[in-house]
Amino acid sequence: MRARAAVAIEPRRVELREIDVPEPTDDEAVVRVTHSWISNGTEGSFVRGERIAGDTPRAATDPLPFPHVPGYQKVGVVERCGANVRHVQPGDAVFATVSNVSGMFYPFGGHVSPAVTHGGQLWKLPDGLDPVAASGLVLTQVGYNVGTCAPVGEGDAAVVIGDGMVGHWSAQTLQQRGARVMMLGKHDERLALLALMPGDRAVNVTREVPVDAVRAWAPEGVALVADTVGTVPLVEALVETMRHFGHIASAGFYGHEGRIDIQKLRNRELSLHAPAGWSQERMDATLEWLARGALATLHLITHRFPIERVGEAFDLILTRREHVLGVVLDWE
């Protein structure tokens, strides 16, 4: 089969190309993609040549991973199903993760259509849910994972490091669980997108000292610190603001610098959680939260590009020449 795909052909360069994709097996379905959502951090890191696998930084001796089809999240319409794919049928609107490709560094990718996808990586979209709102479901689920991996009680103070998409979905999840949330970020435009509940705060760390802001906001001690960007120094600094038996949730990418001093956690007997990837159960739960309005996504989209301009979309993410957060590619 032939398909169109966003192809990273060399560091920092992505083009729309026609590629080969394998014929579907009985366990797979073919999806005509309508929208795909770029994961700025992960895909940007791969396109720069910084990673060799999902959470594995590329070593100097590793090959550059080009060409490859970046991405892992999209929505579309099922065109045909293999004999063993029974939970969706042709005509269904679905969310899909990675799909099979040929002739690339990796045998799978996200931004490709038609998308030959294993049945286990397809979710039927609930009636009434805007497909665009679900087109970043894997990344939305990362925020859900961060916000649910540790016990948090009503009124507990939770600090979210990062004002990116995962930071926002982590904060939304914690708000739904009844926590007071402080988001630490560097971008006023992004911080303004957090719908503050009573007791919440959004802090620009370029103007306020994070530790001082947290201490003043939660003198009783922070129950959870959620790092969505990958900053060990700030996490370790915030340990001093945490209450006994508190929790740290880490979902950032640290490259070769992801070493935390466990001894520093002992004085307060803190627990460290490191959620990663996606699972059936967590994807199901995230989709249900999204369908009932407990998580919001559309307001985080700052740019939409037709797939023919995919190179511009990635260049914007890589250069940040203007304010950018959620970027969706429109295929039709």
C-alpha positions in Angstrom: 0.0 0.0 0.0 1.0 3.6 -0.5 0.3 6.3 2.0 1.2 9.9 2.7 3.3 10.6 5.8 5.2 13.3 7.7 8.8 12.1 7.3 11.7 13.4 9.4 14.4 13.0 6.7 17.3 14.6 8.7 17.7 16.5 12.0 15.2 19.4 12.2 13.7 18.7 8.8 10.2 17.2 8.2 8.5 16.8 4.8 5.3 15.3 3.5 6.2 12.3 1.4 4.5 9.2 -0.1 5.8 6.0 1.5 5.1 2.3 1.5 3.0 0.7 4.3 2.5 -3.0 4.9 -0.8 -4.7 3.9 -3.0 -5.1 7.0 -3.2 -8.5 8.7 -6.3 -10.0 10.3 -5.4 -8.2 13.6 -5.3 -4.8 12.0 -7.5 -2.1 10.5 -7.0 0.6 8.0 -7.9 4.2 9.1 -8.3 7.2 6.9 -6.8 9.9 9.1 -8.6 13.3 9.5 -6.4 14.9 12.2 -3.2 14.2 14.0 -1.8 16.1 17.0 1.9 16.7 17.3 3.6 15.9 20.7 5.9 18.9 20.8 8.4 17.6 23.4 8.7 14.0 22.3 8.5 14.5 18.6 10.6 17.6 18.7 13.3 15.6 20.5 13.2 12.8 18.0 13.3 15.2 15.0 16.4 16.9 16.6 18.0 13.5 16.8 18.2 13.5 20.6 16.4 10.1 21.3 16.9 6.6 20.0 13.7 5.2 21.7 10.7 6.5 23.7 12.5 7.5 26.9 16.1 6.6 25.8 18.5 9.4 24.9 20.7 8.8 21.9 24.3 8.1 22.7 27.1 9.4 20.6 27.7 5.9 19.2 24.0 5.4 18.3 22.9 6.1 14.7 20.8 9.1 13.9 17.2 7.8 13.6 16.4 9.1 10.1 14.3 8.8 8.1 11.4 8.2 10.4 7.7 9.0 10.7 7.2 10.9 14.0 4.2 10.8 16.2 1.8 8.5 17.9 -1.7 10.0 18.0 -4.4 10.7 15.5 -8.1 10.4 14.7 -9.9 9.2 11.6 -12.4 6.9 10.1 -12.1 3.1 9.8 -12.1 2.0 6.1 -11.7 -1.7 6.6 -11.0 -4.2 9.4 -9.2 -7.5 9.6 -11.1 -10.6 10.6 -10.0 -10.4 14.2 -10.9 -6.7 14.8 -14.4 -6.7 16.1 -14.7 -3.7 18.5 -14.7 -1.2 15.6 -16.2 -1.4 12.1 -15.9 0.5 8.8 -17.3 4.0 9.2 -16.5 4.3 12.9 -14.7 7.4 14.1 -11.6 6.2 16.1 -8.5 7.3 17.8 -5.3 5.5 16.7 -1.8 5.4 18.1 1.2 4.1 16.1 0.8 2.5 12.7 2.9 0.3 10.5 5.3 1.9 7.9 8.0 0.5 5.6 11.4 1.7 4.6 11.9 3.9 7.7 14.3 3.8 10.7 11.4 2.6 12.8 8.7 0.2 11.5 6.0 2.4 13.0 4.9 6.0 13.1 2.1 8.4 13.9 1.5 10.9 11.1 0.6 8.6 8.3 -2.6 8.0 6.2 -4.0 5.6 5.4 -2.9 4.2 8.8 -2.5 0.4 9.1 -3.0 0.0 12.9 -3.3 -3.0 15.2 -6.8 -3.4 16.7 -5.4 -3.1 20.2 -4.3 0.5 19.4 -7.7 1.7 18.2 -10.4 3.3 20.4 -13.9 4.1 19.1 -14.8 7.7 19.8 -17.9 8.3 21.9 -20.9 9.9 20.1 -20.8 13.7 20.4 -17.1 14.0 21.1 -15.3 16.3 18.7 -12.6 14.1 17.0 -10.1 17.0 17.1 -10.5 17.1 20.9 -9.4 13.5 21.1 -6.6 13.7 18.5 -4.0 14.1 21.2 -5.4 11.3 23.5 -2.0 9.7 24.3 -0.5 12.9 25.5 -3.7 13.8 27.3 -3.4 10.4 29.0 0.1 11.3 30.2 -1.4 14.2 32.1 -4.1 11.9 33.5 -1.4 9.4 34.5 0.6 12.1 36.3 -2.5 13.4 38.1 -3.7 10.0 39.3 -0.6 8.0 40.1 -0.3 9.2 43.7 -2.9 9.6 46.5 -4.2 13.2 46.8 -6.9 14.3 49.1 -9.4 17.1 49.0 -7.6 20.5 49.5 -4.1 19.0 49.3 -1.5 21.2 47.7 -0.1 20.0 44.4 2.6 21.7 42.4 2.8 21.1 38.7 6.2 22.0 37.1 5.6 23.0 33.5 3.0 25.0 31.5 3.0 22.7 28.4 0.2 20.4 27.4 1.1 17.6 29.9 1.4 20.2 32.6 -2.1 21.5 31.8 -3.7 18.0 31.7 -1.9 17.1 34.9 -3.2 20.2 36.6 -6.8 19.6 35.3 -6.7 16.0 36.6 -5.5 17.1 40.0 -8.2 19.8 40.1 -10.8 17.1 39.3 -9.5 15.2 42.3 -10.0 18.1 44.6 -6.4 19.3 45.0 -5.3 22.9 45.1 -2.9 23.4 42.2 0.0 25.7 41.6 1.4 25.7 38.1 5.0 26.8 37.6 5.9 27.9 34.1 7.8 30.5 32.1 5.1 31.6 29.6 2.3 34.0 30.5 0.3 33.0 27.5 0.3 29.3 28.6 -0.2 30.0 32.3 -3.3 32.1 31.4 -4.9 29.0 29.9 -5.2 27.3 33.3 -8.7 27.7 34.6 -7.9 28.6 38.2 -10.1 27.1 40.9 -10.3 28.7 44.4 -6.9 28.4 46.1 -5.0 27.7 42.8 -2.1 29.8 41.5 -0.2 30.2 38.3 3.4 31.4 38.8 5.8 32.7 36.2 9.2 31.5 37.5 11.0 34.2 35.6 9.5 36.7 38.0 9.1 34.8 41.2 11.4 32.4 43.1 9.6 29.0 42.9 10.5 27.7 46.3 9.5 31.0 48.0 6.2 31.1 46.1 5.4 27.5 47.0 6.2 28.0 50.7 4.0 31.1 50.9 1.2 29.3 49.1 1.3 26.0 51.0 2.9 26.6 54.5 1.4 23.3 55.6 3.6 21.4 53.0 3.0 20.2 49.5 1.4 16.8 49.0 2.6 16.3 45.4 5.2 17.7 43.1 4.6 16.8 39.5 7.5 17.4 37.1 6.3 17.4 33.5 9.4 19.0 31.9 12.4 17.2 33.3 14.1 19.4 35.8 15.9 17.6 38.6 17.3 20.7 40.3 13.8 22.3 40.8 12.3 19.0 41.9 15.1 18.6 44.5 14.7 22.2 45.6 10.9 21.7 46.1 11.5 18.7 48.3 12.1 21.2 51.1 8.6 22.5 50.7 6.9 19.0 50.9 5.0 17.4 53.8 5.9 14.1 55.3 4.8 11.1 53.2 4.4 13.3 50.1 4.8 12.2 46.5 6.8 13.2 43.4 5.4 12.3 40.0 8.0 12.5 37.2 6.9 12.5 33.5 9.6 14.8 32.0 12.4 13.7 29.7 15.8 14.1 31.4 18.1 12.9 28.7 21.4 11.9 30.4 20.7 14.1 33.4 17.9 12.2 35.1 19.6 11.3 38.3 17.9 12.2 41.6 19.4 11.8 45.0 17.2 9.3 46.7 18.8 10.1 50.1 17.2 13.5 49.9 13.8 11.9 49.8 14.3 10.0 53.0 13.9 12.8 55.6 10.3 13.3 54.6 9.8 9.6 53.4 8.7 10.7 50.0 7.5 8.4 47.2 8.7 8.8 43.6 6.3 7.8 40.8 7.5 7.6 37.2 4.5 7.0 34.9 5.3 6.5 31.2 3.7 5.2 28.0 0.1 4.3 27.6 -2.1 1.3 28.6 -5.6 0.2 27.7 -7.0 1.0 31.1 -5.5 4.5 31.3 -6.5 5.3 27.7 -10.1 4.2 28.4 -10.2 6.3 31.5 -8.8 9.4 29.8 -11.3 9.0 26.9 -14.1 8.8 29.4 -12.9 11.9 31.3 -12.6 13.7 28.0 -16.1 12.7 26.8 -17.8 14.0 30.0 -15.8 17.2 30.1 -13.5 16.5 33.0 -10.5 17.2 30.8 -10.4 20.0 28.2 -8.1 20.0 25.1 -9.4 22.3 22.4 -8.4 25.5 24.2 -4.7 24.4 24.2 -4.6 24.3 20.4 -2.8 27.4 19.1 -2.1 26.3 15.5 -3.6 24.1 12.9 -1.9 23.3 9.6 -3.0 21.4 6.5 -0.8 18.3 6.2 0.8 19.8 3.1 2.4 22.4 5.5 3.8 19.8 7.9 7.3 21.2 7.5 6.1 24.6 8.7 4.4 23.0 11.7 7.5 21.3 12.9 9.7 24.3 12.1 7.4 26.4 14.4 7.7 23.9 17.2 11.5 23.6 16.8 12.2 27.3 16.5 9.4 28.7 18.7 9.5 31.8 16.6 6.1 32.7 18.1 3.9 31.5 20.9 3.0 27.8 20.2 1.4 25.1 22.3 -1.0 22.6 20.7 -0.4 21.9 17.0 -2.9 19.9 15.0 -2.4 18.6 11.4 -5.5 18.5 9.3 -5.5 15.8 6.7 -8.7 16.6 4.9 
